[in-house]
Amino acid sequence: MSALDPIRTDPDKYKVIFENERVRVLDYRDTPGAKTQAHQHPNSVLLMLSDFQRRLTIGDDVREVTVTAGQALWSPAQVHVGENIGTADSHVIFVELKD
Amino acid sequence: MSALDPIRTDPDKYKVIFENERVRVLDYRDTPGAKTQAHQHPNSVLLMLSDFQRRLTIGDDVREVTVTAGQALWSPAQVHVGENIGTADSHVIFVELKD
């Protein structure tokens, strides 16, 4: 397991809910103001299960995103820091692809 | 698109909510008593968003399954018929892998 695996960097927020040779599925939850350590995701499908606002820092690039429960999106492999900048809890399922 | 694509066989139940070259994400909903046409899924991750009971008919094999909201599971490529045999609506996200 990489030192940047989110299960290692932020075990209070990320839980493995399924894994086989093709995918790993993570359940992510946090609360307003929470901030992760820097961590790495492979190519993943994200499924938003709550409405929330988030700041993502990817190297020198800082993005603020607002998402809606029910949205699905693609997240290419990356190292980032995530921060809950809204007033609602975050709940996201990550389906990580083992390329 | 295959004639057995669930978007073609059961467009009242399956909606595409995301697609790229690696994955297609489907939102599935039905109500008690609903039954699909025979349709085909590739290797997929299923994420259950409600508690429900289901009968799956895969060729001569008939299985009854009970699932819980929050469960994630792997569904290998298959052709099947699904039927909601419980008293609750079904809501499932399919993350289909384009192998």
Backbone of each chain as ProteinMPNN parsed JSONL, in Angstrom:
{"seq_chain_A": "MSALDPIRTDPDKYKVIFENERVRVLDYRDTPGAKTQAHQHPNSVLLMLSDFQRRLTIGDDVREVTVTAGQALWSPAQVHVGENIGTADSHVIFVELKD", "coords_chain_A": {"N_chain_A": [[0.858, -1.198, 0.0], [0.602, 2.161, -0.918], [2.244, 4.974, 0.642], [0.717, 7.17, 0.3], [-1.832, 6.29, 0.121], [-5.244, 6.826, 0.657], [-6.522, 5.422, 2.658], [-4.553, 5.018, 4.432], [-3.613, 7.629, 4.944], [-5.852, 9.052, 5.827], [-7.603, 7.602, 7.696], [-9.794, 8.019, 9.303], [-11.726, 9.038, 7.693], [-11.955, 7.662, 5.255], [-13.233, 4.531, 4.254], [-12.848, 1.143, 3.311], [-15.211, -0.474, 1.413], [-15.593, -2.462, -0.396], [-13.594, -4.758, -2.276], [-11.858, -6.134, -5.03], [-9.993, -7.864, -7.637], [-10.229, -6.03, -9.644], [-11.331, -3.587, -8.874], [-11.534, -1.121, -6.191], [-13.638, -0.086, -3.626], [-14.489, 2.803, -1.947], [-15.838, 4.384, 0.923], [-16.424, 7.65, 1.707], [-16.531, 10.097, 4.185], [-16.997, 13.293, 5.653], [-16.939, 16.266, 7.75], [-18.066, 19.721, 8.024], [-15.329, 21.945, 7.612], [-13.399, 19.997, 7.877], [-10.26, 18.639, 6.794], [-8.244, 16.855, 4.53], [-5.185, 14.88, 4.668], [-2.487, 15.108, 2.259], [-3.075, 12.929, -0.427], [-3.381, 10.029, -2.599], [-5.247, 9.152, -5.454], [-6.217, 6.561, -7.693], [-7.415, 6.354, -11.159], [-10.834, 7.003, -10.977], [-14.352, 6.54, -10.367], [-16.594, 8.818, -9.027], [-19.272, 8.989, -6.82], [-21.655, 11.082, -5.72], [-23.206, 11.378, -2.626], [-24.309, 13.266, -1.07], [-25.107, 16.787, -0.88], [-22.517, 19.112, -1.215], [-19.756, 21.414, -0.552], [-16.425, 21.95, -1.661], [-12.908, 22.329, -1.403], [-10.283, 21.63, -3.505], [-6.915, 20.901, -3.638], [-4.446, 20.578, -5.879], [-1.368, 20.087, -6.374], [-0.151, 23.139, -7.457], [-2.585, 24.021, -8.143], [-5.692, 25.209, -7.229], [-8.979, 24.43, -6.579], [-12.425, 25.184, -6.258], [-15.315, 23.406, -5.63], [-18.761, 22.645, -6.124], [-21.075, 20.24, -5.357], [-23.775, 17.927, -6.058], [-26.066, 15.71, -4.557], [-26.374, 12.518, -6.01], [-24.975, 13.037, -8.323], [-22.611, 11.723, -10.651], [-19.205, 11.396, -11.385], [-16.05, 11.516, -13.17], [-12.834, 11.021, -11.964], [-9.634, 11.638, -12.718], [-6.481, 9.904, -12.152], [-4.695, 11.194, -9.406], [-2.85, 13.276, -7.043], [-3.978, 14.832, -4.17], [-5.227, 17.377, -1.857], [-8.1, 17.573, 0.103], [-10.769, 19.664, 1.212], [-13.47, 20.365, 3.282], [-15.462, 22.957, 2.652], [-17.944, 23.89, 3.041], [-21.2, 23.986, 4.6], [-22.296, 21.594, 5.123], [-22.243, 18.04, 5.814], [-20.059, 15.816, 4.045], [-20.529, 13.119, 1.787], [-19.38, 10.563, -0.068], [-18.993, 8.048, -2.551], [-16.252, 6.289, -3.741], [-15.272, 4.625, -6.606], [-12.611, 2.979, -7.315], [-10.479, 2.306, -10.021], [-8.493, -0.434, -10.885], [-6.078, -0.192, -12.895]], "CA_chain_A": [[0.0, 0.0, 0.0], [1.366, 3.409, -0.981], [2.15, 5.879, 1.805], [-0.307, 8.183, -0.017], [-3.165, 5.666, 0.064], [-6.096, 7.57, 1.599], [-6.844, 4.564, 3.809], [-3.462, 5.211, 5.382], [-3.445, 9.043, 5.341], [-7.07, 9.605, 6.445], [-8.447, 6.441, 8.02], [-11.032, 8.452, 9.973], [-12.683, 9.507, 6.678], [-12.095, 6.68, 4.166], [-13.401, 3.126, 4.625], [-12.992, 0.217, 2.178], [-16.453, -1.243, 1.55], [-15.512, -3.627, -1.293], [-12.366, -4.805, -3.07], [-11.449, -7.363, -5.72], [-8.804, -7.631, -8.456], [-10.502, -4.99, -10.651], [-11.76, -2.305, -8.282], [-11.676, -0.964, -4.737], [-14.72, 0.878, -3.398], [-14.278, 3.524, -0.692], [-16.87, 5.268, 1.449], [-15.787, 8.847, 2.29], [-17.406, 11.027, 4.912], [-16.375, 14.267, 6.547], [-17.818, 17.293, 8.307], [-17.583, 21.055, 7.654], [-14.038, 22.329, 8.173], [-12.427, 18.893, 7.846], [-9.265, 18.709, 5.715], [-7.472, 15.612, 4.464], [-3.77, 14.898, 4.32], [-2.252, 14.839, 0.836], [-3.242, 11.5, -0.693], [-3.387, 9.684, -4.027], [-6.32, 8.306, -5.984], [-6.117, 6.121, -9.094], [-8.625, 6.693, -11.924], [-11.976, 6.639, -10.125], [-15.691, 7.118, -10.508], [-17.104, 9.347, -7.757], [-20.723, 9.115, -6.745], [-21.967, 11.988, -4.62], [-24.404, 10.969, -1.89], [-24.846, 14.441, -0.374], [-24.73, 18.084, -1.461], [-21.465, 19.736, -0.402], [-18.773, 22.294, -1.197], [-15.119, 21.372, -1.381], [-11.714, 22.905, -2.025], [-9.291, 20.616, -3.873], [-5.595, 21.453, -3.95], [-3.719, 19.587, -6.682], [-0.129, 20.836, -6.638], [-0.38, 24.583, -7.336], [-3.932, 24.298, -8.643], [-6.701, 25.176, -6.176], [-10.317, 24.495, -7.193], [-13.557, 25.038, -5.348], [-16.368, 22.712, -6.361], [-20.038, 22.426, -5.452], [-21.654, 19.034, -5.947], [-25.162, 17.629, -5.72], [-26.341, 14.285, -4.352], [-26.818, 11.846, -7.23], [-24.016, 13.251, -9.413], [-21.496, 10.797, -10.85], [-18.182, 12.027, -12.221], [-14.784, 10.833, -13.356], [-11.692, 11.704, -11.367], [-8.405, 10.989, -13.176], [-5.482, 9.654, -11.106], [-4.124, 12.449, -8.926], [-2.554, 13.493, -5.627], [-4.606, 16.09, -3.771], [-5.742, 17.63, -0.51], [-9.498, 17.985, 0.035], [-11.224, 20.378, 2.416], [-14.909, 20.65, 3.278], [-15.565, 24.404, 2.868], [-19.353, 24.254, 3.124], [-21.862, 23.875, 5.904], [-22.937, 20.275, 5.168], [-21.378, 16.868, 5.777], [-19.794, 15.211, 2.728], [-20.601, 11.661, 1.686], [-19.018, 10.215, -1.449], [-18.46, 6.718, -2.839], [-15.202, 6.223, -4.768], [-15.0, 3.331, -7.239], [-11.25, 3.094, -7.856], [-10.16, 1.29, -11.029], [-7.127, -0.981, -10.885], [-5.851, -0.186, -14.348]], "C_chain_A": [[0.895, 1.249, 0.0], [1.192, 4.22, 0.302], [1.089, 6.943, 1.576], [-1.693, 7.572, -0.194], [-4.07, 6.365, 1.086], [-6.535, 6.755, 2.809], [-5.776, 4.69, 4.891], [-3.414, 6.662, 5.881], [-4.627, 9.559, 6.154], [-8.051, 8.485, 6.809], [-9.726, 6.801, 8.774], [-12.105, 8.822, 8.962], [-12.964, 8.462, 5.593], [-12.226, 5.267, 4.726], [-13.515, 2.29, 3.352], [-14.286, -0.566, 2.377], [-16.51, -2.421, 0.577], [-14.155, -3.586, -1.976], [-12.259, -6.149, -3.764], [-10.277, -7.009, -6.635], [-8.995, -6.491, -9.448], [-10.762, -3.614, -10.057], [-11.559, -2.317, -6.767], [-12.716, 0.126, -4.543], [-14.537, 1.467, -1.999], [-15.515, 4.342, -0.344], [-16.144, 6.423, 2.141], [-16.827, 9.707, 2.977], [-16.55, 12.033, 5.661], [-17.408, 15.309, 6.963], [-17.255, 18.668, 7.941], [-16.28, 21.405, 8.373], [-12.99, 21.234, 8.117], [-11.514, 19.018, 6.631], [-8.456, 17.426, 5.718], [-5.979, 15.906, 4.453], [-3.664, 14.793, 2.791], [-2.36, 13.323, 0.625], [-3.455, 11.284, -2.181], [-4.575, 8.811, -4.36], [-5.927, 7.812, -7.37], [-7.331, 6.663, -9.872], [-9.84, 6.152, -11.179], [-13.267, 7.24, -10.649], [-16.127, 7.581, -9.117], [-18.617, 9.455, -7.858], [-21.057, 9.936, -5.502], [-23.267, 11.561, -3.943], [-24.943, 12.097, -1.015], [-24.452, 15.672, -1.178], [-23.606, 18.665, -0.6], [-20.556, 20.617, -1.251], [-17.39, 21.885, -0.737], [-14.033, 22.182, -2.061], [-10.722, 21.776, -2.254], [-7.996, 21.316, -4.237], [-4.772, 20.35, -4.597], [-2.43, 20.275, -7.112], [-0.408, 22.313, -6.421], [-1.8, 24.978, -7.73], [-4.936, 24.149, -7.495], [-8.064, 25.377, -6.828], [-11.368, 24.397, -6.107], [-14.719, 24.472, -6.147], [-17.608, 22.582, -5.479], [-20.69, 21.238, -6.129], [-23.03, 18.76, -5.345], [-25.32, 16.126, -5.552], [-26.897, 13.685, -5.641], [-25.879, 12.047, -8.399], [-22.99, 12.125, -9.456], [-20.481, 11.523, -11.709], [-16.906, 11.206, -12.212], [-13.681, 11.664, -12.728], [-10.424, 10.994, -11.827], [-7.404, 10.864, -12.03], [-4.81, 10.963, -10.701], [-3.754, 12.349, -7.451], [-3.216, 14.809, -5.247], [-4.87, 16.155, -2.268], [-7.174, 18.098, -0.691], [-9.917, 18.632, 1.338], [-12.704, 20.68, 2.268], [-15.103, 22.12, 3.641], [-17.014, 24.854, 2.955], [-19.889, 24.098, 4.535], [-22.522, 22.504, 6.093], [-21.878, 19.173, 5.226], [-21.209, 16.396, 4.33], [-19.972, 13.7, 2.829], [-20.441, 11.292, 0.218], [-18.587, 8.757, -1.5], [-17.429, 6.847, -3.968], [-15.147, 4.789, -5.301], [-13.654, 3.498, -7.955], [-11.004, 1.961, -8.852], [-8.707, 0.858, -10.89], [-6.734, -1.178, -12.332], [-4.954, -1.337, -14.784]], "O_chain_A": [[1.816, 1.373, 0.808], [0.152, 4.166, 0.957], [0.606, 7.555, 2.528], [-2.625, 8.258, -0.613], [-3.701, 6.483, 2.255], [-6.878, 7.31, 3.854], [-6.035, 4.502, 6.08], [-3.207, 6.911, 7.068], [-4.46, 10.386, 7.05], [-9.171, 8.43, 6.302], [-10.639, 5.981, 8.873], [-13.278, 8.914, 9.321], [-14.078, 8.386, 5.074], [-11.431, 4.851, 5.568], [-14.205, 2.687, 2.414], [-14.448, -1.247, 3.39], [-17.376, -3.287, 0.706], [-13.619, -2.507, -2.231], [-12.535, -7.187, -3.163], [-9.634, -5.977, -6.443], [-8.02, -6.026, -10.04], [-10.446, -2.595, -10.672], [-11.432, -3.373, -6.147], [-12.678, 1.151, -5.223], [-14.444, 0.743, -1.008], [-16.156, 4.92, -1.221], [-15.345, 6.203, 3.051], [-17.877, 10.005, 2.409], [-15.516, 11.685, 6.232], [-18.577, 15.245, 6.584], [-16.082, 18.771, 7.583], [-16.142, 21.192, 9.578], [-11.804, 21.512, 8.292], [-11.948, 19.452, 5.564], [-8.029, 16.956, 6.773], [-5.562, 17.046, 4.251], [-4.631, 14.436, 2.118], [-1.807, 12.538, 1.396], [-3.682, 12.232, -2.932], [-4.879, 7.853, -3.649], [-5.357, 8.575, -8.15], [-8.174, 7.353, -9.3], [-9.871, 4.983, -10.796], [-13.277, 8.295, -11.283], [-16.039, 6.826, -8.149], [-19.162, 9.946, -8.847], [-20.772, 9.525, -4.377], [-24.297, 11.403, -4.598], [-25.925, 11.909, -0.296], [-23.58, 15.611, -2.045], [-23.731, 18.704, 0.624], [-20.579, 20.575, -2.481], [-17.191, 21.52, 0.421], [-14.222, 22.668, -3.176], [-10.36, 21.054, -1.325], [-7.991, 22.229, -5.062], [-4.445, 19.34, -3.975], [-2.416, 20.978, -8.123], [-0.848, 22.712, -5.343], [-2.165, 26.151, -7.652], [-5.019, 23.094, -6.867], [-8.286, 26.359, -7.537], [-11.227, 23.628, -5.156], [-15.067, 24.99, -7.208], [-17.516, 22.431, -4.261], [-20.843, 21.228, -7.351], [-23.392, 19.279, -4.289], [-24.76, 15.353, -6.329], [-27.775, 14.264, -6.281], [-25.961, 11.31, -9.382], [-22.554, 11.634, -8.414], [-20.854, 12.199, -12.667], [-16.707, 10.33, -11.371], [-13.608, 12.874, -12.941], [-10.15, 9.876, -11.391], [-7.464, 11.617, -11.058], [-4.403, 11.748, -11.558], [-4.245, 11.494, -6.715], [-3.03, 15.81, -5.941], [-4.761, 15.174, -1.533], [-7.443, 18.936, -1.552], [-9.494, 18.226, 2.42], [-13.138, 21.195, 1.238], [-14.93, 22.499, 4.799], [-17.296, 26.052, 2.944], [-19.145, 24.08, 5.516], [-23.215, 22.271, 7.083], [-20.758, 19.35, 4.748], [-22.106, 16.559, 3.503], [-19.61, 13.085, 3.833], [-21.259, 11.66, -0.625], [-17.895, 8.279, -0.601], [-17.704, 7.44, -5.012], [-14.993, 3.845, -4.526], [-13.572, 4.074, -9.04], [-11.286, 0.799, -8.561], [-7.806, 1.691, -10.79], [-7.025, -2.216, -12.927], [-4.663, -1.478, -15.972]]}, "seq_chain_B": "MSALDPIRTDPDKYKVIFENERVRVLDYRDTPGAKTQAHQHPNSVLLMLSDFQRRLTIGDDVREVTVTAGQALWSPAQVHVGENIGTADSHVIFVELKD", "coords_chain_B": {"N_chain_B": [[-24.978, -0.246, -30.005], [-25.914, -2.97, -28.034], [-28.731, -5.17, -28.559], [-29.53, -6.125, -26.171], [-28.856, -4.251, -24.345], [-29.52, -2.666, -21.31], [-30.492, -0.085, -21.322], [-31.853, 0.018, -23.62], [-33.633, -2.141, -23.384], [-35.081, -1.656, -21.041], [-35.899, 1.151, -20.652], [-37.441, 2.703, -18.974], [-36.529, 2.212, -16.464], [-33.719, 2.244, -16.286], [-31.247, 4.738, -16.346], [-28.712, 6.595, -17.973], [-26.198, 8.136, -16.213], [-23.619, 8.971, -16.337], [-20.875, 8.791, -18.626], [-17.842, 7.677, -20.064], [-14.77, 6.811, -21.818], [-13.972, 4.672, -20.287], [-15.865, 3.802, -18.429], [-19.417, 3.299, -17.799], [-22.104, 4.776, -16.159], [-25.007, 3.854, -14.535], [-28.243, 4.68, -13.372], [-30.576, 2.936, -11.582], [-33.965, 2.321, -11.008], [-36.837, 0.882, -9.515], [-40.156, -0.383, -8.741], [-42.132, -2.213, -6.283], [-42.975, -5.439, -7.533], [-42.26, -4.88, -10.137], [-40.71, -5.97, -13.172], [-37.918, -6.71, -15.155], [-37.079, -6.772, -18.688], [-35.192, -9.411, -20.324], [-31.763, -8.717, -20.146], [-28.403, -7.44, -20.662], [-25.46, -7.124, -18.741], [-22.182, -5.73, -18.533], [-19.061, -6.522, -16.755], [-19.478, -5.167, -13.583], [-19.678, -2.74, -10.912], [-21.941, -2.657, -8.286], [-23.867, -0.414, -6.453], [-25.824, -0.228, -3.725], [-28.597, 1.73, -3.039], [-30.88, 1.615, -1.627], [-32.806, -0.474, 0.602], [-33.779, -3.652, -0.465], [-35.581, -6.452, -1.997], [-34.988, -9.037, -4.332], [-35.479, -11.0, -7.243], [-33.389, -12.795, -9.293], [-32.994, -14.031, -12.482], [-30.96, -16.074, -14.2], [-30.366, -17.523, -16.951], [-31.013, -20.858, -16.35], [-30.805, -20.563, -13.697], [-32.124, -19.45, -10.71], [-32.223, -16.899, -8.39], [-32.807, -15.543, -5.166], [-32.356, -12.492, -3.654], [-31.455, -10.377, -0.908], [-30.83, -7.09, -0.203], [-28.992, -4.329, 1.255], [-29.098, -0.848, 1.859], [-26.19, 0.999, 1.046], [-24.512, -1.133, 0.642], [-21.897, -2.432, -1.414], [-21.181, -4.267, -4.319], [-19.778, -6.761, -6.525], [-20.64, -7.531, -9.82], [-20.379, -9.953, -12.095], [-20.063, -10.038, -15.707], [-23.111, -10.664, -17.346], [-26.244, -12.062, -18.56], [-29.488, -11.34, -17.599], [-32.743, -11.53, -15.947], [-34.464, -9.315, -13.878], [-36.434, -8.972, -10.907], [-38.49, -7.176, -8.772], [-39.223, -8.336, -5.755], [-40.001, -7.571, -3.296], [-41.322, -5.261, -0.846], [-40.508, -2.729, -1.103], [-39.284, 0.165, -2.906], [-36.683, -0.134, -5.36], [-33.361, 1.072, -5.613], [-30.476, 1.518, -7.295], [-27.064, 2.04, -8.162], [-25.22, 1.394, -11.018], [-21.92, 0.828, -11.909], [-20.528, 0.361, -14.77], [-17.908, -1.46, -16.233], [-15.804, -0.862, -18.962], [-14.261, -3.182, -20.452]], "CA_chain_B": [[-25.573, -0.678, -28.729], [-26.515, -4.305, -28.102], [-30.189, -5.247, -28.356], [-29.745, -6.485, -24.761], [-28.459, -3.146, -23.465], [-30.69, -2.339, -20.471], [-31.029, 1.228, -21.712], [-32.789, -0.26, -24.714], [-34.696, -3.085, -22.994], [-35.862, -1.151, -19.896], [-35.563, 2.58, -20.528], [-38.201, 3.325, -17.88], [-35.875, 1.892, -15.187], [-32.288, 2.536, -16.344], [-30.836, 6.021, -16.923], [-27.268, 6.842, -17.985], [-25.89, 9.396, -15.523], [-22.257, 9.38, -16.707], [-20.195, 7.839, -19.505], [-16.631, 8.052, -20.795], [-14.213, 5.645, -22.527], [-13.632, 3.615, -19.337], [-17.014, 3.357, -17.628], [-20.735, 3.903, -17.953], [-22.768, 4.731, -14.854], [-26.457, 3.787, -14.702], [-29.118, 4.792, -12.21], [-31.69, 1.998, -11.744], [-35.035, 2.407, -10.015], [-38.112, 0.252, -9.836], [-41.145, -0.438, -7.666], [-42.505, -3.605, -6.01], [-43.681, -6.129, -8.606], [-41.694, -4.578, -11.46], [-39.847, -7.025, -13.726], [-37.237, -6.236, -16.363], [-36.826, -7.664, -19.82], [-33.84, -9.97, -20.302], [-30.794, -7.71, -20.584], [-27.008, -7.819, -20.464], [-24.545, -6.193, -18.073], [-20.76, -6.094, -18.477], [-18.546, -6.492, -15.379], [-19.995, -3.925, -12.986], [-19.825, -2.536, -9.468], [-23.293, -2.205, -7.93], [-23.965, 0.262, -5.159], [-27.227, -0.241, -3.33], [-29.004, 2.976, -2.374], [-32.062, 1.342, -0.803], [-32.979, -1.877, 1.01], [-34.818, -4.283, -1.297], [-35.501, -7.894, -2.276], [-34.968, -9.172, -5.772], [-35.274, -12.315, -7.855], [-32.586, -12.724, -10.511], [-33.039, -15.246, -13.29], [-29.786, -16.097, -15.073], [-30.55, -18.819, -17.607], [-31.844, -21.749, -15.529], [-30.485, -20.311, -12.287], [-32.993, -18.428, -10.112], [-31.7, -16.545, -7.062], [-33.477, -14.444, -4.48], [-31.35, -11.768, -2.878], [-31.893, -9.261, -0.077], [-29.694, -6.173, -0.108], [-29.101, -3.243, 2.226], [-28.534, 0.43, 1.408], [-24.795, 1.17, 1.423], [-23.711, -2.272, 0.171], [-21.28, -2.422, -2.743], [-20.811, -5.629, -4.71], [-19.289, -7.008, -7.883], [-21.524, -8.341, -10.635], [-19.685, -10.311, -13.338], [-20.852, -9.893, -16.935], [-24.18, -11.661, -17.387], [-27.584, -11.741, -19.061], [-30.46, -11.764, -16.583], [-34.016, -10.844, -15.727], [-34.593, -8.926, -12.471], [-37.813, -8.718, -10.489], [-38.599, -6.654, -7.405], [-40.156, -9.246, -5.067], [-40.233, -7.081, -1.943], [-42.365, -4.251, -0.641], [-39.854, -1.416, -1.156], [-38.676, 0.557, -4.171], [-35.253, -0.412, -5.534], [-32.52, 2.135, -6.179], [-29.122, 0.964, -7.423], [-26.144, 2.617, -9.147], [-24.331, 0.447, -11.7], [-20.726, 1.349, -12.574], [-20.158, -0.661, -15.75], [-16.53, -1.336, -16.714], [-15.572, -1.168, -20.381], [-13.023, -3.975, -20.3]], "C_chain_B": [[-26.228, -2.04, -28.935], [-28.023, -4.216, -27.913], [-30.51, -5.58, -26.912], [-29.243, -5.404, -23.794], [-29.667, -2.731, -22.623], [-31.292, -0.964, -20.754], [-32.046, 1.081, -22.84], [-33.956, -1.122, -24.227], [-35.636, -2.493, -21.942], [-35.591, 0.336, -19.655], [-36.367, 3.312, -19.454], [-37.491, 3.144, -16.538], [-34.405, 2.314, -15.147], [-32.041, 3.881, -17.01], [-29.314, 6.111, -16.893], [-27.012, 8.169, -17.279], [-24.452, 9.853, -15.766], [-21.723, 8.346, -17.682], [-18.916, 8.46, -20.043], [-16.057, 6.771, -21.424], [-13.94, 4.455, -21.595], [-14.84, 2.994, -18.639], [-18.312, 3.947, -18.181], [-21.441, 3.73, -16.613], [-24.274, 4.835, -15.084], [-27.141, 3.971, -13.353], [-30.323, 3.892, -12.49], [-32.707, 2.208, -10.628], [-36.216, 1.575, -10.479], [-38.983, 0.205, -8.59], [-41.547, -1.897, -7.447], [-43.334, -4.209, -7.147], [-43.099, -5.89, -9.984], [-40.739, -5.687, -11.889], [-39.208, -6.487, -15.001], [-37.405, -7.223, -17.51], [-35.47, -8.335, -19.594], [-32.876, -8.905, -20.834], [-29.397, -8.125, -20.129], [-26.242, -6.721, -19.744], [-23.113, -6.655, -18.301], [-20.337, -6.215, -17.002], [-18.884, -5.137, -14.767], [-19.821, -3.937, -11.47], [-21.242, -2.023, -9.241], [-23.238, -1.562, -6.56], [-25.447, 0.382, -4.822], [-27.571, 1.044, -2.586], [-30.318, 2.812, -1.614], [-32.009, -0.126, -0.379], [-34.036, -2.492, 0.1], [-34.566, -5.774, -1.468], [-35.728, -8.099, -3.764], [-34.829, -10.635, -6.177], [-34.52, -12.104, -9.151], [-32.655, -14.06, -11.215], [-31.931, -15.153, -14.327], [-29.802, -17.457, -15.751], [-31.491, -19.672, -16.762], [-31.676, -21.489, -14.032], [-31.377, -19.17, -11.774], [-32.514, -18.168, -8.685], [-32.544, -15.439, -6.475], [-32.473, -13.794, -3.55], [-32.013, -10.643, -2.093], [-30.691, -8.358, 0.118], [-30.05, -5.001, 0.805], [-28.478, -1.986, 1.638], [-27.106, 0.569, 1.929], [-23.918, 0.016, 0.989], [-23.132, -1.987, -1.209], [-20.944, -3.855, -3.085], [-20.43, -5.68, -6.179], [-20.283, -7.894, -8.598], [-20.794, -8.681, -11.929], [-20.634, -10.216, -14.526], [-21.883, -11.005, -17.032], [-25.415, -11.114, -18.105], [-28.568, -12.208, -17.998], [-31.778, -11.0, -16.711], [-34.079, -10.528, -14.236], [-36.03, -8.603, -12.14], [-37.812, -8.257, -9.035], [-39.662, -7.47, -6.68], [-40.436, -8.787, -3.633], [-41.348, -6.052, -1.897], [-41.803, -2.84, -0.738], [-39.361, -1.129, -2.571], [-37.197, 0.164, -4.178], [-34.561, 0.829, -6.086], [-31.071, 1.656, -6.119], [-28.345, 1.801, -8.434], [-25.279, 1.491, -9.701], [-23.138, 1.233, -12.263], [-20.226, 0.237, -13.48], [-18.724, -0.415, -16.233], [-16.47, -1.704, -18.19], [-14.227, -1.879, -20.46], [-12.084, -3.784, -21.482]], "O_chain_B": [[-26.992, -2.242, -29.879], [-28.534, -3.336, -27.221], [-31.632, -5.351, -26.46], [-29.208, -5.613, -22.582], [-30.735, -2.469, -23.177], [-32.461, -0.716, -20.459], [-32.96, 1.891, -22.996], [-35.108, -0.888, -24.589], [-36.833, -2.78, -21.94], [-35.113, 0.725, -18.59], [-36.009, 4.424, -19.066], [-37.81, 3.842, -15.575], [-33.901, 2.698, -14.093], [-32.553, 4.147, -18.097], [-28.692, 5.743, -15.896], [-27.539, 9.205, -17.686], [-24.097, 10.986, -15.443], [-22.063, 7.167, -17.592], [-18.902, 9.627, -20.434], [-16.761, 5.769, -21.55], [-13.703, 3.345, -22.072], [-14.835, 1.81, -18.302], [-18.313, 4.936, -18.915], [-21.381, 2.661, -16.006], [-24.758, 5.764, -15.731], [-26.671, 3.478, -12.328], [-31.007, 4.056, -13.5], [-32.351, 2.265, -9.451], [-36.559, 1.555, -11.661], [-38.598, 0.688, -7.526], [-41.33, -2.733, -8.324], [-44.265, -3.584, -7.656], [-43.415, -6.628, -10.917], [-40.043, -6.272, -11.058], [-39.885, -5.878, -15.83], [-37.823, -8.364, -17.312], [-34.684, -7.877, -18.764], [-33.147, -8.271, -21.853], [-29.235, -9.039, -19.319], [-26.354, -5.543, -20.083], [-22.848, -7.856, -18.268], [-21.16, -6.031, -16.105], [-18.61, -4.092, -15.357], [-19.818, -4.991, -10.835], [-21.693, -1.088, -9.902], [-22.64, -2.098, -5.627], [-26.217, 1.013, -5.547], [-26.907, 1.399, -1.612], [-30.813, 3.769, -1.02], [-31.252, -0.917, -0.942], [-35.098, -1.897, -0.087], [-33.498, -6.289, -1.136], [-36.554, -7.423, -4.379], [-34.134, -11.407, -5.516], [-34.949, -11.334, -10.01], [-32.402, -15.102, -10.612], [-31.945, -14.292, -15.207], [-29.308, -18.436, -15.193], [-32.623, -19.274, -16.487], [-32.332, -22.125, -13.206], [-31.383, -18.073, -12.332], [-32.412, -19.09, -7.876], [-32.952, -14.513, -7.176], [-31.819, -14.469, -2.754], [-32.99, -10.04, -2.538], [-29.638, -8.817, 0.561], [-31.216, -4.723, 1.085], [-27.437, -2.057, 0.986], [-26.834, 0.296, 3.099], [-22.695, 0.154, 0.965], [-23.785, -1.382, -2.06], [-20.466, -4.594, -2.225], [-20.72, -4.771, -6.957], [-20.725, -8.903, -8.048], [-20.603, -7.808, -12.775], [-21.852, -10.301, -14.372], [-21.555, -12.172, -16.819], [-25.608, -9.906, -18.239], [-28.492, -13.349, -17.543], [-31.912, -10.015, -17.438], [-33.777, -11.392, -13.413], [-36.761, -8.041, -12.956], [-37.197, -8.888, -8.176], [-40.854, -7.325, -6.948], [-41.034, -9.523, -2.848], [-42.198, -5.984, -2.785], [-42.514, -1.866, -0.493], [-39.061, -2.045, -3.336], [-36.546, 0.134, -3.133], [-35.114, 1.543, -6.923], [-30.518, 1.423, -5.044], [-28.9, 2.224, -9.448], [-24.678, 0.728, -8.944], [-23.325, 2.194, -13.01], [-19.583, -0.709, -13.025], [-18.372, 0.707, -16.599], [-17.013, -2.724, -18.612], [-13.18, -1.235, -20.528], [-11.005, -4.376, -21.514]]}, "name": "protein", "num_of_chains": 2, "seq": "MSALDPIRTDPDKYKVIFENERVRVLDYRDTPGAKTQAHQHPNSVLLMLSDFQRRLTIGDDVREVTVTAGQALWSPAQVHVGENIGTADSHVIFVELKDMSALDPIRTDPDKYKVIFENERVRVLDYRDTPGAKTQAHQHPNSVLLMLSDFQRRLTIGDDVREVTVTAGQALWSPAQVHVGENIGTADSHVIFVELKD"}
